[in-house]
């Protein structure tokens, strides 16, 4: 029997922010709580969210940053909070928080697990600063981590950290993202959504993701242009998400005369997202750079019986089994995207259903959050053993958590 651990997860973003890294941190933490551990999340304060709360058994601490640049909040106060834990789990990238963990790692011997979610790719002065930071802090911290986890080893080998991975200088692990297969599940399309978006008799294409500058690499412009090239009125593209780039995308749609075909539902909360996946015939993730390392929305879509089209990028390509449950496209290739969309729309309905069934089975078998939680707990136990730490029993009262 595993004694109860007291664990701190450190992440730059966390719900209610809609970014993928924060959602992964939440589900990692929740599954650990379900396994009987005490889990604390440390993240940056955001508007309309309490500074302290217990969220489904997770102790959430939202700290006020000294300064913030996009998703890079400077949180030096982290140091005083990360005391008394058996293990710290840092989610990267986290500019403004990783520095504090770096100092902590030098001063204390607390076990450290890091999930490296994706590369940050910037240009100009920001890119230079990013490179310097990675050399001085990021790479050194990862070398000192007891386990450096990637969502797939495929991505790890070709990421910025590839040379360290291939040379064996990192203690590497694989920790995929997951999905709530009970929440994201097959079902009948909502009549209300069919009426609202006038999708009856149309093929519905779905995009789900943040529309802010931090997620410029999502390829929305390319997707809009690909829809325009198809020159079909029996299509509907729903671009779900919000962010400061949304007005730019709306303007592009207007310029191309696609207002009746392309719609922007805005932010859709998680409890309503399955309705959109069930409405869709295919979900598209046309990302253009290695800033996309996995594609959690692909799992959500497949769990709802909806096939996918995604860019053939390291990590992302491990999620899609083309052509069994989706198609892969050349990153940034608008012609290829339009071709794959046309091919998918043209295949018989029976084949689409077969692809949906294949995708659902794969997600349930490999990517349920319950399964990922079991993997994560094993990683923690191995780390504690490797560092000759005995997992202490804090004799804390267990809280009954219901999924």
N, C-alpha and C positions, 0 to 999 in steps of 0.2 A: 504494500500500500504506500502511495506517495504522500509524504507529509505536506501540509499546506504551506505554500510559498507566498511570500509578500512581494509583489512584482510591480515595477513602475514602467509604464510605457510613455515614451516621450515623442511627440509628433507635432509638426508645425501646424497642421490643420486637423480639424475634428468636427463632427456634426455639431451645429446645423450647417456648417460649410459643406458644399456638395462635392468636394474633391475626392478622388479615389483613395489616396493615401490615408486620409482621416477615416474613411469608411472601413478600410482594411484594419486599421488600428482598433476601431470599435469592435469589429467582429472577432479579432484575435483576443481582445480583452474579455469579451462576453463569453466566449467558449471556455476561457480559463476560469472565469467565475463559475460557470456551470460545472467545471471539474473540481470545484471546491477551493480555489485559490483566491487570495485577496489581491485585487488589481486596482491600481491608481493610474489615471491618465493625466499627463501634464502637457498642456498646450497653451496657445495664445488666446487671450480674451477676444471675443467678437461681440458685435452689437446683438442685442436681443437674446443673449444667452447668459445664464447665471455664472458668477465667478466660481461657485462651488455647487455641486449637485451629485446625487447618487442616481445614476442612469442605468436601470436594469441590473443593479448590483455592482456597477463600476463606480468607483470614486473619481469624479472628474474635477480637475483643478484647472481653471482658465486664468493664466497669469497675465498681468498687464505688461505689455512690452515697453521697453524704453523707446525704441523706434521701430517702425515697420516699413518694409519695402516689398510690396506685393505679398507673396507668401513666405517672406523672410522676416519674421519678428525677432528682435533681439531680446532674449530672456535670460539675463545674467542671474536673476533670482532663482533660477532652477537649482543652482548649487545648494542652496540652503534647504531645498525641499527634498532632494534625493538622498535622504538619510534613513537608515533603518530598513532598507530593502534587501531582500535576498538576491535580487537580480534586476538589472536595468535593461530595457529593450528600447533601443533608439530606432526611429524610422527616418531614413534619409531619402531625399535631401531635406535638410533642416538648417539653413543658414540662419544663425542667430541663436540656435540651441545646441548644435553639435560642438561648438567651442566650449561650452560649459561642461558637457559630458567628457570632452577631451581632457580638461583640467581635472575633473573628478577621477578619471581613469588613472591619471598619473599619481594622484594623492592617495587614493584608496584602492583596495584590491577587490571591490565589488564585481561580480561576474557581469559581463556585458555581451548582449546579443544585438546585432544590427540587422535590420532589413534594408537593403539597398533597392529602392523601388524603381528608380530610373535615373538616367543621365539628365543633367541640366545643360541645355545647349543654348548659349547666348552669343551675341555678336557685339563688336565694338568694345568700348571700355568695360561694360558689364561682363563681357566674355573673358576679358583679360583678368578682371578681379576674380571671376569664378575659377579660372585655371589656377591662379595663385593660391586661392583658398583651398582648392582640392589638394594641391601639393603639400601645403603647410599643415592643414588640419585634416581634411577628409581622408586621404590615403593613409596617413599615419594612424588616425583613429581606427580605421578599418583593420590595419595590420595588428593593432593591439586588442581587437575584439576577440572574445572567446569563440564566437561564431558570426560569420558574415553571410547572411542569407540573401539569396536572389529568388525572385519569383519563378525563374527558370535558369538552369545552368546554361542553356542556349544563349540567353541574354547576357548572363555574367561574362561569358567568354568573349563576347564582341563589344561589351560596354567599354567605357573609359577605363574601367578596372581590369579589362581583359588581360593585360600583361601580368598583373599581380595574380589573377586567377590561374592563368596558364603556368606561371612559374612556381605555384604552390606557396606563395607568400601570404595567402589568406587562408584562414580556417573556414572553408566554404561549406554552406548548406543550401538546400533548396526548400523554399517555403512558398508554394503557390498561393495566389489569391483564391477566394472561395465565394460561394453564393448560398443564400438561404433557400434551399430547394423546396421548402414547404410554402414559403411566401411567393417565390418566383416559380410558378407552376402553370401547366396548361389550363386553358379555359376558353369559354366562348367569348368572342369579341363583344365589347360593350355597345349596345344599340345607341346609347347616348353619344358615344364618340363617333360611331359611324355616321350619325346624323349631323353632328357638329362639324366634322371635317369633310362631309359629303364624300365618303369613301366607297359607297355602294357601287359595285361594278368596277372599282379601281384597284390597282396594285399599290399597296401601301409600303413605303420605304421609311425607315425610322433611323434617326441619329439621336443618341443620348450622350451628353457630356457638357462640361463647363465651356462657356463661350467667352472666357476672359483672356487677357493677354498672356497670362501664365500658361494657357493651353492653346497657344497660337498654332501648334503643330497638329491639331486635330483634323485639318484638311477640309474644313467646311466650304471654303471657296471652291475647291476642286469638286466637291460633291454637287454644289449648285450648278457649276458649269457642265458637269456630266449629265445632270437632269436636263439642262437646256439642250444638249446635243441629241438627246433621245427624241425630242420633238413629239411628245405624246401628251394628250390631254387626259388619258385614263390612268394617270399616276398621281399619287399624293406623297409628298415628302414632309414628314414632321420632324422638325429640329428642336428637340427637347433640351432645355437648359437655359441658363441666364449668364450674363457677364457683359463687360464693357465693349466687347466686339459685336454684340448683337445688332446694334444700329447699323454697323458697317455691312453685316450680312443681309439685313433687311433692305438696305439701299441697293445691294447687288441684285437681289431678287426682283426689286422694282424695275431696275434698269433692263433686266432680261425679260420683263413681262411675264413673270412666273407667279404672281400673287395668288392666282387661283389654284396653283399646284403645290406651292411650298408654304407651309404654315409654321409659326413659331409659338408653340403652346406655353413657352416660358419654363420656369422651374416646376417640376412635378415631384412631389414628395414620394419617398420610397413606398409608402403604403398604396399609392395609386399607380406606380410605374408598371406593375404587371399588366394592367389594363392596356397600356400602350404597346407592350411587347405582343400581347395577344391580338391586338388590332393589326399589327404589322405582318406583312408577308416576308420581309427580310430586314434585318438590322445591319447598318453599315458603319464601319469604323475606318475611315480613309486616311488615317494619320500618315504624316509625311517624314517624320524623323524618329530617331531612337529615344526621343522624349516619351514616346509610347512604348512601354516595356512589357505590357501584358494585355490589358483590355478587359477589365472586369465586366463591362456592359455586354461583352460577347457571351460570357457565362450566364448572365441574367437572361439574355435573349434565348439562348439554347435551352435553358431550364424551363422556359415558357413555350417550348416547341417551335420556336421561330429561328430558322437558319440565319446565317450571317455572311457578310462580305467584309473582309478586313485586309489591311496592308500586310504584305509579306515582309514583316519586320522581325528581327530576333525577339524571342519571347512571345510576341503576338502570334506568330506562326505555330507555336506549340499548342495553342488553344484550339485552332481550327484544323480539322481533318478534312482537307479538300480532296475530292468533292463530296465526301460523305455527309457532312453537316454544314458545309458552306464553301465559299470560294475565297482564294487569295488573289490580291492584285499587286501590281508593281507600285511601290510607294511613289506618290506624286504624279502618277501617270493617269491623266484625265481620260484619255482614249481607252485605256484598259478598264478603268472604272465603269465607263459608259458601256463598254462591251459586256462586262460581267453582269451589270444591272439588266441589260437587254436579255442576256442568256438566262438569267434567273427568272425574269418575268415570263419568258417563253416556255419554260419547262412545264410539264403537266402537273396538275394539282396533286396527284397521287405521289409523284416524286418529291414534291415539296414536303408533304406529310411524312414521307419516309426519312427525309433529311432531318425534319424536326424531331422525330422519334429517336434517331441515332444521336443527335445532339443532347437530348434530354437524358438518355441513358448514360452517356459519357459524363455529364456534369454530376449526376447523382453518384456515380461510382468513384469519381476522382476529385471532385471539387466542392463537395458540400462543406460548409463551415465546420460542421461537427468533425468531419474527417481531418480538416486542416488543424483544428484545435488539438486533436490527438497527436498530430505530427509535431506541433509546437511544444506541447508538454514534454514529449520525448527529447526534443532538442534541449530544453531547459535542464532536464534531468542529466543528459549527457554532459552539458556544460558544467553543471555543479559537480559531477563526478570528476571531470577532467581537471577542474581547478581545486580538487581535493577538498571541496566544501561539502559538508554534510547538511542536507536540507533540514533546517530547524523546524520543529513543530511549535508554532506560536500559540497553540491552544486557544485559537480564536473561534468564536461561535460561528458555525457554518450557516449561511443564509440559503434558504430554499429558493432556487431560481427556476422559473418556468420559461421554456423556449417560446 
